[in-house]
Amino acid sequence: MKNINHIKKSSLLKVVKENYYDVRLLENEFEDFLEHHQMFMKKDTIERHIKDKNNQNINQFILRKEMKYLDELLTHKEEQLKK
């Protein structure tokens, strides 16, 4: 069994943390998500919904969770339209 301190100090963990908490990277991911689903015009609506749902608080975890949820729904919708 590995020592947990070794894992905490690992460079890979540091890179993952930096990428996960990087606000600019997250904004780019969100914009790419919106562009992919052709919903860029609804960015404000989506952000407002997330804020309303989470007491005016949007953090990295919440935004990524919402993007995953919306992506699943929109992908399913696109697949249904192709049939």
DOKE-970434 format. One line per field, with one value per residue (C-alpha): chain; y, z, x negated; residue in three letters. Coordinates in steps of 0.1 Angstrom, whole numbers, plus 5000, padded with zeros to 4 digits. Layout:
% DOKE-970434
chain = c(A | ...)
yy = c(Y | ...)
zz = c(Z | ...)
xx = c(X | ...)
resn = c(ALA | ...)
***
This chain:
% DOKE-970434
chain = c(A | A | A | A | A | A | A | A | A | A | A | A | A | A | A | A | A | A | A | A | A | A | A | A | A | A | A | A | A | A | A | A | A | A | A | A | A | A | A | A | A | A | A | A | A | A | A | A | A | A | A | A | A | A | A | A | A | A | A | A | A | A | A | A | A | A | A | A | A | A | A | A | A | A | A | A | A | A | A | A | A | A | A)
yy = c(5000 | 5034 | 5062 | 5088 | 5116 | 5103 | 5106 | 5141 | 5153 | 5137 | 5160 | 5144 | 5153 | 5189 | 5191 | 5177 | 5202 | 5231 | 5221 | 5214 | 5247 | 5268 | 5293 | 5303 | 5266 | 5260 | 5291 | 5277 | 5243 | 5259 | 5279 | 5249 | 5230 | 5257 | 5259 | 5221 | 5221 | 5253 | 5270 | 5299 | 5324 | 5308 | 5312 | 5338 | 5317 | 5286 | 5306 | 5323 | 5289 | 5274 | 5304 | 5302 | 5265 | 5270 | 5301 | 5324 | 5303 | 5288 | 5270 | 5246 | 5215 | 5228 | 5241 | 5208 | 5188 | 5209 | 5207 | 5169 | 5168 | 5190 | 5172 | 5139 | 5154 | 5173 | 5144 | 5121 | 5147 | 5149 | 5111 | 5110 | 5136 | 5116 | 5086)
zz = c(5000 | 4990 | 5015 | 5011 | 5015 | 4984 | 4964 | 4978 | 4967 | 4933 | 4904 | 4886 | 4914 | 4913 | 4875 | 4879 | 4907 | 4886 | 4856 | 4876 | 4894 | 4866 | 4860 | 4825 | 4814 | 4828 | 4810 | 4777 | 4784 | 4790 | 4758 | 4739 | 4753 | 4743 | 4708 | 4704 | 4712 | 4693 | 4724 | 4728 | 4725 | 4757 | 4778 | 4801 | 4805 | 4815 | 4839 | 4855 | 4859 | 4876 | 4899 | 4908 | 4915 | 4937 | 4957 | 4933 | 4937 | 4907 | 4914 | 4893 | 4906 | 4901 | 4866 | 4855 | 4870 | 4852 | 4819 | 4822 | 4829 | 4800 | 4777 | 4784 | 4777 | 4746 | 4732 | 4737 | 4720 | 4690 | 4687 | 4688 | 4660 | 4638 | 4639)
xx = c(5000 | 4987 | 4981 | 5008 | 4983 | 4965 | 4998 | 5005 | 4971 | 4971 | 4967 | 4996 | 5020 | 5007 | 5013 | 5048 | 5056 | 5042 | 5063 | 5094 | 5094 | 5081 | 5109 | 5098 | 5096 | 5131 | 5145 | 5130 | 5145 | 5179 | 5177 | 5166 | 5195 | 5219 | 5204 | 5206 | 5243 | 5249 | 5262 | 5238 | 5267 | 5282 | 5250 | 5266 | 5298 | 5278 | 5256 | 5286 | 5303 | 5272 | 5269 | 5306 | 5303 | 5272 | 5279 | 5261 | 5229 | 5211 | 5179 | 5158 | 5175 | 5211 | 5204 | 5187 | 5216 | 5242 | 5222 | 5222 | 5259 | 5268 | 5244 | 5261 | 5295 | 5285 | 5266 | 5296 | 5318 | 5295 | 5295 | 5333 | 5335 | 5312 | 5336)
resn = c(MET | LYS | ASN | ILE | ASN | HIS | ILE | LYS | LYS | SER | SER | LEU | LEU | LYS | VAL | VAL | LYS | GLU | ASN | TYR | TYR | ASP | VAL | ARG | LEU | LEU | GLU | ASN | GLU | PHE | GLU | ASP | PHE | LEU | GLU | HIS | HIS | GLN | MET | PHE | MET | LYS | LYS | ASP | THR | ILE | GLU | ARG | HIS | ILE | LYS | ASP | LYS | ASN | ASN | GLN | ASN | ILE | ASN | GLN | PHE | ILE | LEU | ARG | LYS | GLU | MET | LYS | TYR | LEU | ASP | GLU | LEU | LEU | THR | HIS | LYS | GLU | GLU | GLN | LEU | LYS | LYS)
***
